[in-house]
Structures are given as structure tokens and as C-alpha cells.
Amino acid sequence: MSVPAIELRGITKTFGQVIANKNVDLVVNRGEILSILGENGSGKTTLMNMISGIYYPDSGQILIDGKEVVIRSPRDAFQYKIGMIHQHFKLVDVFTAAENVILGMENEKYNLKEAADHVRKICDQYGFELDPEKKIYAMSVSEKQTVEIIKVLYRGADILILDEPTAVLTPQETDKLFAVLRRMRDAGKSVIIITHKLHEVMSLSDKVAVLRKGEYIGTVKTSETTEADLTEMMVGKKVSLNIDRSDPNHPQDRLEVKGIDLVSPEGIRILDDISFTARGGEILGIAGVAGSGQKELLEAIAGLQPLSGGEILYNNPKTGETENLRNKTPLEIRELGVRLSFVPEDRLGMGLVGNMDIIDNMMLRSYKKGRGIFVRKQEPRELADTIIKDLEVNTPSATTPVRRLSGGNVQKVLVGREIAARPTVLMAAYPVRGLDINSSYTIYNLLNDQKDLGAAVIFVGEDLDVLMELCDRIMVICAGRITGIVDGRSAKKEELGLLMTGKEAEDE
């Protein structure tokens, strides 16, 4: 029987009172792609950070090729041919790919021609597409990720760890990455993927290891399991993975965005002639590579970004009047009688106040209703208790400061508060980011409920499978421009992927 490339025995890591990993055992073989699966906060990244030398375990053993090793730094990890590609790239924008690859290497003479030739050989061996002399600032996200992977291969890595590698890739770029990773596996390398996308786990990996609340649950062969089985391992109970999408019920134009432009203080055009309509009783999805303007678009509608052109027209179902919301503040929008709720990407920056407890954060939605210096807390307290119960918020009590909650629980509080406002327009930017699968599907059902109540729901998501299953229409943004709006029921991932790269639809 062959010796594992890497073996973990009884690995434990704590941060204060928080146990991130507890007695974790894990085996990774040569010539194998292993997916690490688990809910947010299950300890996946912490475990991999100990293998790559960023953290040091409190107890336990790490064995490489059957021999116990001590890894106290990324430099130690490289000595054992371990390389980790992080979700956030660590590149110097003004340097070329070759310069970034050899940057920081010991005993390196910085012969750029030899480095570039070596990079080309790695590209040819594994099927990468990269110009080693191209500057980082001129590269796509996919190319930057390629540079990060080549950096560790250049240093001789045989064990590669990738943290959420497809989070910012189009479907076409994901397919290319998977083809490269399979070639690495076939060449005898060990590849470990941290991901939350079950369909990618099933497509790519040979085995799947599952963590739950910091503990190792087990490893299964991908060919002998299903998405439902893996979900049950992660959550500890059976979870329905179906989104019940209803047909739009008499959709009416609720929000009309006409030709809006947004330019940053530095003169960079972030939104360019954006026009679309959000209809009551319908979910409009927004897809695009991260940083394409999705965040700024929702902030502009909510009154948080000043526009340089265009109109945002709100058709009030109560009065029958149309209001132009362009460049109005959130308070001015509310005083117009516009029932608009916004779940921002920045939960504790724009959504909730970290030092305030859950009850007081509920009051932020209704403080104007108080009279004088006295504010009634009974209704916010009841709302807080309802959200904690219905969305299974893990908190000691409703008086716990929000900053003490995990990211997923903070998101539940924020989504619950905004939905409780009974909006006619509900905008949500990545509302399930950081949530476990069970909670994610709870949020999807809540959005569907709002749609059935007649709200115009605008949903910014990063999982194309969810967008196609949840949304009635999907609008794609690339570099601040709309490249297409397609029917959610007939959309194809390949079609959306092309639109995400900037190829505009012929017929919108």
C-alpha cells in the first residue's frame, strides 16, 4: 500500500475560547484531487493554513510521505513541496508574470529570460494560457490566478491547496482550470480544493473530506456519493436542495432604471449607461464576475452612491405616482413612501452596527417612528426574537452585540430585518455568502415569499446554478455595462459565461 502524500493525525487548533479544529485526521494521496467540504466556520481554511505554514497546530501530527514534519511558516511548507493558492491574490501589479513568479525566491539570480522560459515550459506541460512578460495590471482575474498557481509550481510544489478557486471565474474559465488540475493529478501531484459548490465537487474531485463544526466527519469517494449525501454529512441532517420557483403573478413595473452612469472620484467609469426594469412579483438576478459594478449599482438605487447621469424611477403601487430616486438619500427615499430594503455586501459596514445588539439593530429600521426622546423597544425585541427563532440564529440572546456573531449569523439578522420591513423593492447582494446550505435555502425561500407577496426582488449572486434555478430573469454585467438579460428558465451556463466576459447578447 502506497504511503500518503500528506497525513494529519489529531490536529487541533484553538483561537481563545473558539475551537477551530478538533482532533482532525485526514489523508491525501499522490495523484488525487481531494475536495474539502463544510459549512462556513467548519474549519476548512484553518486546517489548510496549518498545512501551508500560516498557523501552527496546538496539538497533533503532520506527516509528509510517512515522516512527521514541523511546519512553522510558508517557507517550511515550500521545503516540503506544499503550495497554497489563496482566494485573494498576492501579486505586484506593476511587475510581469515572470517577475512575480521569482519574487522573493532565495538564491535566485533574477534572470528574467530564464524565468520566462521556465514559466512557458510549465504552461506547456499543464495547459496554462499565459504570457510570462505580461504585466499583472493588464491581466484578467483568471490570468492572475494562473500566475499564483505557476508561482507554487515554479518552486517545485507537489501538494497544491486552492481556496475557493472558482469564486471569481466564469464557467468557461472554470472548465479550463479543472482541465489543468486534472493534468496535475495525472502527473502525480496531490490537489486539495476548498469549495462550497457541490456541483463542482462532484465534477472535479476523486474524494471528498467533510468537516462539521471543526471536526472531521469522514472521507468518501466522489463516485459513490451524491450532493444530498454530502449535504447531510455537512449539516448533520437531511436538507432539501430544491428551490420552488413560482411563476410571476401579474408582474408590474416597479423600478425603472434608465441610462444611469457612475464615475468614481478618480474618474473611472464604474457604471455605463445601465438600463433595466425590475417588476413586482418577479426575481431579477444579476450575474457577473466580481467587481463588475453589481455592488455600486445596488448602492446607487439605495441612495448610497451619487450618479452622474440617468434616472431611477419608482412606480408607487400605493399612490400610483412615479418618483425619481436619483441622488436622493436613503432617508429622503423613505420619506417619499418608498418601501425599499437593501441587504448590502458589507454586512457590518452598511448593514448593521457591530457594537449594537440585535434588538437595537432592529430599531435602526424604525427609529423615526418613535416620539420625542422615548423609543419603544417592545416591537424590535419581538422582531429580534422572531428572526432568531425562524432563521436559527446562533446567539446567546437578542442582547448580544452583533460583532460577536459569526458572519453567517450576522447575515441572517440582516436579511431577516430587511424582509420584515415588507418592502415593495428588495435588493440583496450575495445574501447567502457565508451561510451553510440549510440556511441558504431558507433565504432562497424567503426571497420567493417576497416575490409571491408582490415585491420586486433584485438578487446579486455568484452561483450560476442558483441564479438559473431561482430567478425569473437574469441580467449580466461586465465592466459596468449590461451585456444581456435572459430568461432564467431557459438560460444556459455557457451563455451566461460568455456574457460575463463581455460578449453582448444579440437579442436582449
C-alpha positions in Angstrom: 0.0 0.0 0.0 1.4 3.4 -1.0 2.3 6.0 1.6 0.0 9.1 1.6 1.5 12.3 0.3 0.2 14.1 3.4 -1.4 12.7 6.6 -2.9 14.6 9.5 -3.3 13.0 12.9 -5.3 14.5 15.7 -4.8 18.1 14.6 -6.3 20.7 17.0 -6.3 24.5 16.8 -8.0 27.0 19.0 -8.3 30.8 19.0 -9.1 31.8 22.5 -12.2 30.0 23.5 -13.1 29.1 19.9 -12.1 25.6 18.8 -11.4 25.9 15.0 -10.3 22.3 14.6 -10.6 19.4 17.0 -8.7 16.1 16.6 -8.8 16.1 12.8 -7.5 13.1 10.9 -7.0 13.5 7.1 -5.2 11.6 4.4 -4.3 12.9 0.9 -2.7 10.6 -1.6 -0.5 11.2 -4.6 -2.3 11.6 -7.9 -5.5 12.6 -6.3 -7.9 15.6 -6.2 -9.5 15.9 -2.7 -12.3 18.4 -2.0 -12.6 19.8 1.5 -16.3 20.5 2.2 -18.0 22.1 5.1 -20.3 24.9 6.3 -18.9 28.3 7.0 -16.9 28.1 10.2 -16.3 24.4 9.9 -12.5 24.9 10.0 -11.6 24.1 6.3 -9.4 27.1 5.7 -7.8 27.0 9.2 -6.9 23.3 8.6 -5.3 24.1 5.3 -3.5 27.2 6.7 -1.8 24.8 9.2 -0.6 22.6 6.3 0.7 25.7 4.4 2.5 27.1 7.5 0.3 30.2 8.2 -0.9 28.7 11.5 0.8 26.2 13.8 -1.4 23.4 15.4 -1.8 23.3 19.2 -1.5 19.5 19.0 -1.4 16.7 16.5 1.0 15.5 13.8 1.6 16.3 10.2 3.3 13.6 8.1 4.7 14.0 4.6 5.4 10.8 2.8 5.1 8.9 6.0 7.6 11.1 8.0 6.5 13.5 10.7 7.4 17.1 9.9 7.1 20.5 11.6 5.7 23.4 9.5 6.0 26.7 11.2 6.0 29.0 8.2 5.1 29.1 4.5 8.9 28.7 3.9 8.9 25.4 5.8 5.9 24.4 3.7 7.7 25.1 0.4 10.6 22.9 1.7 8.1 20.0 1.8 6.8 21.0 -1.6 3.5 22.3 -0.4 2.0 25.4 -2.0 -1.3 27.2 -1.2 -3.1 29.4 -3.7 -5.3 31.8 -1.6 -8.6 33.3 -2.6 -7.1 36.8 -2.5 -4.1 37.1 -4.8 -0.7 38.3 -3.6 0.8 39.9 -6.7 2.6 43.1 -7.6 0.5 44.8 -10.2 3.4 46.7 -12.0 5.5 43.5 -12.3 5.2 40.9 -15.1 4.1 37.4 -14.5 7.7 36.1 -14.6 8.8 38.8 -12.2 6.1 37.9 -9.7 6.9 34.2 -10.0 10.6 34.6 -8.9 9.9 37.5 -6.5 11.2 36.6 -3.0 13.0 33.3 -4.0 16.2 32.6 -2.2 19.4 32.2 -4.2 17.6 33.4 -7.3 19.7 35.4 -9.8 16.7 37.0 -11.2 17.4 36.0 -14.8 14.1 37.1 -16.3 14.7 35.4 -19.6 15.4 32.0 -17.9 12.4 32.6 -15.6 10.1 33.4 -18.5 11.3 30.3 -20.4 10.6 28.1 -17.3 7.1 29.6 -17.0 6.4 28.8 -20.6 7.5 25.1 -20.0 5.1 24.9 -17.1 2.3 26.3 -19.2 3.0 23.8 -22.0 3.2 20.9 -19.5 -0.2 21.6 -17.8 -2.1 23.5 -20.5 -2.0 27.0 -19.0 -2.5 30.0 -21.3 -0.2 32.9 -20.1 2.2 35.4 -21.4 5.1 35.5 -18.8 6.0 39.0 -19.9 2.5 40.5 -19.4 2.0 43.0 -16.6 -0.3 41.9 -13.8 -2.5 45.1 -14.0 -3.3 44.2 -17.6 -4.5 40.6 -16.8 -7.9 39.2 -16.2 -8.8 37.6 -12.9 -8.3 34.1 -14.5 -4.8 35.1 -15.6 -3.8 36.4 -12.2 -4.9 33.1 -10.7 -2.8 31.3 -13.2 0.2 33.3 -12.1 -0.4 32.3 -8.5 -0.6 28.6 -9.4 2.6 28.8 -11.5 4.4 30.5 -8.6 4.0 27.4 -6.5 4.7 25.0 -9.3 7.9 27.0 -10.2 9.0 26.4 -6.6 8.5 22.7 -7.1 5.2 22.1 -5.2 3.8 18.6 -5.4 0.9 19.3 -3.0 -1.3 22.2 -4.1 -4.1 23.7 -2.0 -6.6 26.0 -3.7 -9.0 28.1 -1.6 -12.3 28.7 -3.4 -10.5 28.9 -6.8 -13.7 29.3 -8.9 -15.3 32.1 -6.9 -14.4 34.8 -9.4 -14.3 32.7 -12.6 -16.7 32.4 -15.5 -18.0 28.8 -16.4 -15.6 28.7 -19.3 -12.6 29.7 -17.1 -13.7 27.2 -14.5 -13.7 24.4 -17.1 -10.1 25.4 -18.2 -8.9 25.4 -14.6 -10.4 22.0 -14.0 -8.7 20.6 -17.1 -5.3 21.9 -15.8 -5.9 20.4 -12.3 -6.7 17.0 -13.8 -3.4 17.1 -15.7 -1.6 17.9 -12.5 -3.3 14.9 -10.8 -2.4 12.7 -13.7 1.2 13.9 -13.4 1.2 12.5 -9.8 0.5 15.7 -7.8 -1.9 16.0 -4.9 -4.5 18.7 -5.3 -6.7 19.9 -2.4 -9.7 22.1 -3.2 -11.6 24.1 -0.6 -15.0 24.9 -2.1 -18.7 25.3 -1.2 -20.1 24.5 -4.7 -21.4 20.9 -4.6 -21.7 20.5 -8.4 -18.0 21.4 -8.8 -17.1 18.9 -6.1 -18.9 16.2 -8.0 -17.4 17.2 -11.3 -13.7 17.5 -10.3 -12.7 15.6 -7.2 -11.8 12.0 -6.7 -12.6 12.1 -3.0 -14.4 14.4 -0.6 -13.5 15.1 3.0 -16.2 16.7 5.2 -15.7 18.9 8.3 -18.5 19.9 10.6 -18.0 22.4 13.4 -14.3 21.9 13.3 -14.4 18.1 13.5 -13.6 15.6 10.8 -16.8 13.7 9.7 -15.3 11.4 7.1 -13.9 11.0 3.5 -15.9 9.4 0.7 -15.3 8.6 -2.9 -17.0 11.1 -5.2 -18.2 8.4 -7.5 -20.0 6.7 -4.5 -21.9 9.7 -3.1 -24.4 12.3 -4.1 -24.9 16.0 -3.4 -27.7 15.1 -0.9 -25.4 12.7 1.0 -22.6 15.3 1.2 -25.1 17.9 2.4 -26.3 15.6 5.2 -22.7 15.0 6.2 -22.0 18.7 6.4 -25.2 19.8 8.2 -25.9 16.6 10.2 -29.4 16.2 8.9 -31.3 15.8 5.6 -31.7 19.1 3.6 -33.9 19.7 0.6 -31.8 21.1 -2.3 -34.8 22.2 -4.3 -35.8 25.8 -4.9 -39.6 26.1 -5.6 -39.8 28.8 -8.2 -43.3 30.1 -8.8 -44.4 31.8 -11.9 -44.6 35.6 -11.8 -48.0 36.7 -10.6 -49.2 39.7 -12.7 -45.7 41.3 -12.8 -45.9 45.1 -12.8 -43.0 47.6 -13.5 -41.9 48.7 -10.1 -38.4 50.2 -10.6 -37.2 51.6 -13.9 -33.5 52.3 -14.2 -32.8 54.5 -17.3 -29.3 55.2 -18.6 -27.5 55.7 -15.2 -23.8 56.5 -15.1 -21.5 56.3 -12.1 -17.9 57.7 -12.2 -15.5 57.3 -9.3 -13.7 60.3 -7.7 -10.6 59.1 -9.7 -12.5 59.5 -12.9 -13.1 55.7 -13.5 -16.4 54.8 -15.1 -18.0 52.2 -12.9 -21.5 52.1 -14.4 -22.0 52.9 -18.0 -25.5 53.6 -19.4 -27.3 51.0 -17.3 -31.0 50.5 -18.1 -33.4 47.8 -16.9 -36.8 47.3 -15.2 -37.4 45.4 -12.0 -41.0 44.1 -11.8 -43.2 43.4 -8.8 -43.8 39.7 -8.4 -40.6 38.7 -10.0 -37.0 37.9 -9.1 -34.4 39.7 -11.3 -30.9 38.1 -10.9 -27.7 39.9 -11.5 -24.7 37.9 -12.6 -21.1 39.0 -13.4 -17.5 38.5 -12.4 -16.8 40.1 -9.0 -16.1 43.8 -9.3 -18.2 44.4 -12.5 -20.3 47.1 -10.8 -23.0 44.9 -9.1 -22.3 46.4 -5.7 -22.3 50.0 -6.9 -25.5 49.5 -8.9 -27.5 48.5 -5.8 -25.9 51.2 -3.7 -26.9 53.8 -6.3 -30.5 52.6 -6.2 -30.5 52.7 -2.4 -29.2 56.3 -2.3 -25.7 55.5 -1.3 -23.8 56.4 -4.5 -24.1 59.7 -6.3 -24.9 59.3 -10.1 -23.6 61.4 -12.9 -26.4 60.7 -15.2 -29.7 58.8 -15.8 -32.9 58.2 -13.8 -34.2 55.7 -11.2 -38.0 55.8 -11.4 -40.1 54.2 -8.7 -43.7 53.4 -9.5 -45.5 53.6 -6.2 -48.2 50.9 -6.0 -50.0 52.7 -3.2 -50.3 56.2 -4.7 -49.9 55.4 -8.4 -47.3 58.1 -8.7 -43.8 57.9 -10.1 -40.8 59.2 -8.2 -37.3 59.8 -9.4 -34.9 58.4 -6.8 -31.7 59.5 -8.4 -29.3 61.0 -5.9 -31.8 61.0 -3.1 -30.5 59.9 0.4 -31.9 56.8 2.0 -33.9 58.9 4.4 -35.4 61.0 1.6 -36.3 57.8 -0.3 -38.1 56.5 2.8 -39.9 59.8 3.4 -41.3 59.5 -0.2 -43.1 56.4 1.0 -40.8 54.1 -1.0 -40.6 50.7 0.8 -37.1 49.7 -0.4 -35.0 47.2 1.5 -31.3 46.7 0.8 -29.2 43.7 2.0 -25.6 45.0 1.2 -22.5 43.0 0.6 -20.8 44.8 3.5 -22.8 43.5 6.4 -21.2 45.4 9.3 -20.3 48.5 7.3 -23.6 49.4 5.6 -26.0 46.9 7.0 -25.7 46.5 10.8 -23.8 48.3 13.6 -21.4 45.8 15.2 -21.3 47.3 18.7 -25.1 47.3 19.0 -27.1 44.3 19.9 -29.7 42.6 17.7 -32.7 44.5 19.2 -31.1 47.9 18.7 -30.2 46.9 15.1 -33.9 46.1 14.5 -34.6 49.7 15.8 -32.5 51.2 13.1 -35.3 50.4 10.7 -38.0 52.1 12.7 -36.4 54.8 14.9 -38.2 57.6 13.1 -41.4 56.2 14.4 -40.5 57.0 18.0 -41.8 60.1 19.6 -39.6 62.6 21.4 -36.7 61.1 23.3 -38.5 57.9 24.0 -38.4 54.9 21.7 -40.5 51.8 22.2 -38.4 48.6 22.3 -41.1 46.0 22.5 -41.7 45.6 18.8 -38.0 45.5 17.9 -37.5 42.9 20.7 -40.3 40.8 19.3 -38.9 41.1 15.8 -35.4 40.1 17.0 -36.8 37.1 18.9 -38.7 36.0 15.8 -35.7 36.3 13.5 -33.5 34.3 15.9 -36.1 31.6 16.1 -37.2 31.4 12.4 -33.7 31.7 10.9 -31.9 29.7 13.6 -29.5 32.5 14.5 -26.8 31.0 16.8 -26.6 33.7 19.6 -26.7 33.6 23.4 -29.5 36.2 23.3 -31.1 39.1 21.5 -29.0 41.5 23.6 -25.7 40.1 22.2 -23.6 42.6 20.2 -23.8 41.7 16.5 -20.0 41.9 16.2 -19.8 38.8 18.4 -21.8 36.7 15.9 -20.3 34.6 13.1 -20.5 36.1 9.6 -23.3 33.7 8.7 -25.4 34.6 11.7 -24.8 38.3 11.1 -26.2 37.8 7.6 -29.3 36.0 8.9 -30.0 39.0 11.2 -29.6 41.5 8.4 -31.8 39.5 5.9 -34.5 38.9 8.5 -34.6 42.6 9.4 -34.9 43.8 5.8 -37.6 41.3 4.9 -39.6 42.2 8.0 -40.0 45.7 6.6 -42.3 44.3 4.0 -40.6 46.0 1.0 -42.1 46.6 -2.4 -38.5 46.5 -3.7 -36.0 44.1 -2.0 -32.4 44.2 -3.1 -29.9 41.6 -1.9 -26.2 41.4 -2.7 -24.8 38.0 -2.1 -27.3 37.3 0.8 -26.2 33.7 1.3 -22.4 34.3 1.3 -21.0 32.6 4.4 -24.2 30.7 5.2 -24.5 26.9 5.5 -26.5 25.1 2.9 -29.6 24.7 5.1 -29.7 28.5 5.9 -29.0 29.3 2.2 -32.1 27.5 1.1 -34.1 29.2 3.8 -33.0 32.6 2.4 -34.0 31.5 -1.2 -37.4 30.5 0.1 -37.8 33.9 1.9 -36.9 35.7 -1.4 -39.5 33.6 -3.2 -42.1 34.5 -0.5 -41.4 38.2 -1.1 -41.9 37.7 -4.8 -45.2 36.0 -4.2 -46.2 39.0 -2.0 -45.7 41.2 -5.0 -42.2 42.7 -4.2 -39.7 43.3 -6.9 -36.7 41.3 -5.9 -33.2 42.1 -7.2 -30.8 39.3 -6.3 -27.0 39.6 -6.9 -25.5 36.1 -6.8 -22.2 34.3 -7.6 -23.5 30.7 -8.1 -24.9 30.5 -11.6 -26.8 27.3 -10.9 -28.7 29.1 -8.1 -29.4 32.1 -10.3 -30.9 29.9 -13.0 -33.0 27.9 -10.5 -34.2 30.9 -8.5 -34.6 33.9 -10.9 -37.2 34.7 -13.5 -34.8 36.9 -15.5 -31.0 37.2 -15.2 -29.2 40.4 -16.1 -25.4 40.1 -16.8 -23.0 42.9 -16.1 -19.4 43.1 -17.4 -17.2 46.1 -16.6 -20.1 48.3 -15.7 -22.2 47.6 -18.7 -25.2 45.3 -19.3 -24.2 42.6 -21.8 -27.6 40.8 -21.8 -30.8 40.0 -20.0 -32.0 36.4 -20.4 -34.9 34.2 -19.2 -33.9 32.4 -16.0 -35.8 29.2 -17.0 -34.1 28.8 -20.4 -30.7 30.3 -19.6 -27.6 28.1 -20.1 -24.4 28.4 -18.1 -22.3 28.7 -21.2 -24.4 31.6 -22.5 -24.1 33.4 -19.1 -20.4 32.8 -19.1 -19.9 34.4 -22.5 -22.0 37.4 -21.4 -19.8 37.7 -18.2 -16.7 38.0 -20.4 -18.2 41.0 -22.3 -19.8 39.3 -25.3 -23.1 41.1 -25.6 -26.3 39.2 -26.5 -27.6 39.7 -30.0 -31.2 39.8 -28.8 -31.9 41.0 -25.3 
